[in-house]
Amino acid sequence: MAKTSITPGLILSIGEAMVEMSQAETPETWRLGIAGDTLNTAWYLRRLLPAPWRVGYVSRVGTGPFSDRMLGFLQDAGIETAHVGRDPAREIGLYAITLTAGERSFSYWRDTSAARGLADDPAALARALGGARILYLSGITLAILPAEGRAHLMAALERARAGGATVVFDTNLRPRLWPDTASMGAAVQAMAGQADLVLPSFDDEAAHFGDCDPAATCARYLRCGAGQVVVKNAGGPIHFGGATGAGVVEGLARVQPVDTTAAGDSFNAGFLAAMLGGDACADAIRTAHDLSARVIGHRGALVPKALPSTAPGR
């Protein structure tokens, strides 16, 4: 049966990009880059999707050299920056990754990040989101915003969805960014309720919501109102349910990670690109898992060599 792909349009990824410091192979040597969960997904999407698709970023940066570097990075990557605002009083944040047996831990310097103001102007935000076919955000996007900004963002997403946009949400639970776990849970589940696709990770969901298995995570977000749910599971069986039917994808290859940074971000991009190309959900999950498995075999968030040889942006 022939695939039915989606008519190309604009994908907007919403969130915070930061200066990334990651350990190099040489002791005490660090690499400097630009990354962040929603930016990582945008970067992979741009390379996986053919040219008729446009990929843009919605954020806020400063006016200094590191912010200029970030904007240059986005533009060089083919990611549109028309909706990245400039803040004369704040700069972009910074984080450092340290690894132990391939598992990452983070140190952040982001409390005064300019991205915290990305939803301060509700009229500008509504204009930005109104032109997109697909809107992508994460739990981190919600977490960095003050309560008023979060309300602005969710209202703008709701209006855009009513106008025909598809909302995609990675729950990406980071309790350190929230006042308390109750606030995190309430905001994440509210956002999931107005999303067409929710992409949680089971290990985080089990830790913070007490889900006993991936099926429970899938069912909980469907009860919240999500249109479709795909539960990432670190190489284990992946459960999905909702608008495209329900099922479990098993037999996925497990790999020993070199660096798990962007494992979920790249999975999300691989899944979306495959679905937009007309793949069935189970096939898109396998494609996404294969990409993620290659990404975690290398250091860093953005790994060009992990892309399939057929990727348009390779």
C-alpha positions in Angstrom: 0.0 0.0 0.0 1.3 3.4 -0.9 2.2 5.8 1.8 0.1 9.0 2.3 2.5 11.7 3.5 1.4 15.0 5.0 1.4 18.2 3.0 4.6 20.1 4.0 4.4 23.2 6.1 6.1 24.9 9.0 7.2 23.1 12.1 7.9 25.4 15.1 9.8 24.0 18.0 9.3 26.1 21.2 11.8 26.3 24.1 15.2 27.1 25.3 18.6 26.6 23.7 21.7 27.0 25.7 25.5 26.9 25.5 26.4 23.3 26.0 29.7 22.2 27.5 30.4 18.5 27.1 33.5 16.5 28.1 35.8 15.6 25.3 37.9 12.4 25.1 41.0 14.3 26.5 40.7 14.7 30.4 39.9 18.3 31.4 39.0 19.3 27.9 35.5 20.5 27.1 33.7 21.1 23.9 31.5 24.1 23.5 28.2 23.8 21.5 24.6 24.9 21.3 21.9 22.5 22.3 18.7 22.1 24.4 15.9 19.5 24.2 13.5 21.2 21.8 16.4 22.6 19.7 17.8 19.1 19.4 14.6 17.8 18.0 14.4 20.7 15.6 18.0 20.0 14.4 17.2 16.4 13.7 13.9 17.2 12.0 15.6 19.6 9.7 18.0 16.9 8.5 15.4 14.2 8.3 12.7 16.1 6.4 12.8 17.1 2.7 13.1 20.7 1.7 9.4 21.6 1.3 9.2 21.3 5.1 10.3 24.3 7.1 11.6 24.1 10.6 11.7 27.1 12.9 12.5 27.9 16.5 10.5 30.0 19.0 12.6 31.3 21.9 14.3 34.5 23.3 18.0 35.2 23.5 20.2 38.1 24.6 22.2 40.6 22.5 25.7 39.4 23.4 28.2 37.2 21.6 26.9 33.8 22.9 23.4 34.7 21.7 24.7 35.8 18.4 26.5 32.5 18.2 23.3 30.6 18.9 21.4 32.5 16.2 24.2 31.8 13.7 24.1 28.2 14.6 20.4 27.9 14.0 20.6 29.7 10.7 23.6 27.6 9.5 21.5 24.5 10.4 18.6 25.7 8.3 16.4 26.4 11.2 14.3 29.6 10.9 14.9 32.3 13.5 12.1 34.9 12.7 10.4 34.1 16.0 13.5 34.2 18.3 13.2 37.5 20.2 16.1 39.6 21.6 16.3 40.6 25.3 18.7 43.5 26.1 18.9 42.6 29.8 19.4 38.8 29.7 21.6 36.2 28.0 21.2 32.6 27.1 21.8 29.9 29.7 24.6 27.4 30.0 24.8 23.8 31.0 27.5 21.2 31.4 27.2 17.4 30.8 29.2 14.9 32.8 29.1 11.2 32.0 29.4 8.1 34.1 29.2 4.8 32.2 27.3 6.6 29.4 24.7 8.1 31.7 24.6 11.8 31.9 24.2 14.3 34.7 23.8 18.0 34.2 24.9 21.3 35.9 22.9 24.3 34.9 23.3 28.1 34.9 20.0 29.2 33.6 18.1 31.1 36.3 18.3 34.4 34.4 18.0 33.0 30.9 16.4 35.2 28.3 14.2 32.2 27.2 12.2 32.6 30.3 10.5 35.6 28.6 9.6 33.8 25.3 5.9 34.0 26.2 5.8 37.5 27.8 4.1 39.1 24.8 0.9 37.0 24.1 0.1 38.9 20.9 3.5 38.2 19.4 3.3 34.6 20.5 -0.1 34.1 18.9 1.2 35.6 15.6 4.2 33.3 15.7 2.3 30.1 16.3 -0.6 30.9 14.0 1.5 30.2 10.9 2.6 26.7 11.8 1.3 23.3 10.8 3.0 21.5 13.7 4.0 23.0 17.1 6.4 21.1 19.3 7.3 21.7 22.9 8.4 19.9 26.1 7.9 19.9 29.8 11.1 21.9 30.0 9.5 24.6 27.9 6.7 24.8 30.5 9.1 24.6 33.4 11.3 27.6 32.5 8.3 29.9 32.1 6.8 32.0 35.0 3.1 31.1 35.6 1.8 34.0 33.5 4.0 33.1 30.6 3.0 29.4 30.8 -0.7 30.5 30.7 0.1 32.7 27.6 1.8 29.8 25.9 -1.0 27.2 26.6 -3.6 29.7 25.4 -1.7 30.4 22.2 -1.3 26.7 21.6 -5.0 26.1 22.1 -5.9 28.8 19.6 -3.4 27.5 17.1 -4.7 24.0 17.5 -8.3 25.2 17.0 -7.0 26.8 13.7 -5.7 23.4 12.5 -2.2 23.1 13.9 -1.0 19.8 15.4 0.5 20.1 18.9 3.2 17.6 19.9 4.4 17.4 23.5 7.3 15.6 25.1 6.6 15.6 28.8 10.4 15.7 29.7 9.9 15.8 33.4 12.6 17.8 35.2 11.5 18.3 38.9 14.4 20.6 39.7 12.9 23.2 37.4 9.6 23.3 39.2 8.6 24.7 42.7 7.3 21.2 43.6 6.3 17.9 42.0 2.6 18.7 42.4 3.0 21.8 40.2 5.0 19.8 37.6 2.4 17.1 37.5 -0.6 19.5 37.1 1.0 21.5 34.4 2.3 18.6 32.4 -1.0 16.7 32.5 -2.9 19.9 31.5 -0.6 20.4 28.5 -1.0 16.7 27.5 -4.7 17.2 27.5 -4.5 19.7 24.7 -1.9 17.9 22.7 -2.5 15.7 19.6 0.6 13.7 20.3 2.3 13.1 23.7 5.8 11.5 23.8 6.6 10.5 27.5 9.6 8.5 28.7 8.5 5.6 30.9 11.4 5.8 33.4 10.6 9.4 34.3 6.8 8.8 34.4 7.3 5.8 36.7 9.5 7.9 39.0 7.2 10.9 39.3 3.7 9.6 38.6 4.1 6.0 39.9 3.1 4.3 36.7 3.6 0.5 37.0 4.3 -0.1 33.3 4.3 1.8 30.0 0.7 0.7 29.3 -0.3 2.6 32.5 1.6 5.7 31.2 -0.2 5.5 27.9 -3.6 5.1 29.5 -3.1 8.0 31.9 -2.2 10.5 29.2 -5.1 9.3 27.0 -7.4 9.9 30.0 -6.0 13.4 30.2 -7.2 14.0 26.7 -4.1 13.4 24.6 -5.0 12.4 21.0 -2.2 9.9 20.7 0.6 8.6 23.0 3.9 6.9 22.3 5.8 5.8 25.4 9.5 5.7 25.0 11.1 2.9 27.0 14.9 2.9 26.9 15.1 0.0 24.4 12.2 -2.0 26.0 8.8 -2.6 24.4 7.2 0.7 23.3 3.5 1.1 23.9 1.3 3.4 21.8 -2.4 4.2 21.8 -4.9 6.8 20.7 -5.9 8.2 17.3 -3.9 5.8 15.2 -4.8 2.7 17.1 -3.0 0.8 19.9 -0.2 -1.6 20.1 3.2 -2.6 21.4 6.5 -2.6 19.4 8.8 -5.3 20.7 12.2 -6.7 19.8 14.0 -3.4 19.6 17.8 -3.7 19.7 19.4 -2.6 23.0 22.8 -0.8 22.7 25.4 0.1 25.3 25.3 3.9 25.4 28.3 6.1 25.0 26.3 9.2 25.9 22.5 9.2 26.4 22.2 12.9 25.7 19.4 13.6 23.1 18.2 10.0 23.1 14.6 11.1 23.5 15.0 14.2 21.4 16.3 12.3 18.4 13.6 9.6 18.9 10.9 12.3 18.7 12.4 13.7 15.5 12.7 10.3 13.9 9.1 9.4 14.8 7.7 12.7 13.6 9.6 12.6 10.3 8.5 9.0 9.6 4.9 9.8 10.4 4.9 12.9 8.3 6.3 10.7 5.5 3.3 8.4 5.7 4.6 5.5 7.9 2.3 3.6 10.2 2.9 4.3 13.9 4.7 1.0 14.6 7.0 1.5 11.6 7.7 5.1 12.7 8.6 3.8 16.2 11.1 1.4 14.8 12.7 4.1 12.6 12.8 6.5 15.6 14.4 3.8 17.8 17.1 3.1 15.2 18.0 6.8 15.0 18.1 7.2 18.8 20.3 4.0 19.2 22.8 5.5 16.8 22.8 8.9 18.5 23.6 7.4 21.9 26.6 5.6 20.4 28.4 9.0 20.1 29.2 11.9 22.4 27.1 15.0 22.3 23.5 15.9 21.5 23.8 16.6 17.8 25.4 13.7 15.9 25.5 14.1 12.1 27.1 10.7 11.6 24.0 9.1 13.3 21.7 10.2 10.5 20.7 7.6 7.9 22.5 8.0 4.6 19.2 8.7 2.9 18.4 11.7 5.1 17.8 14.8 2.9 20.0 17.0 5.2 22.8 14.5 5.7 
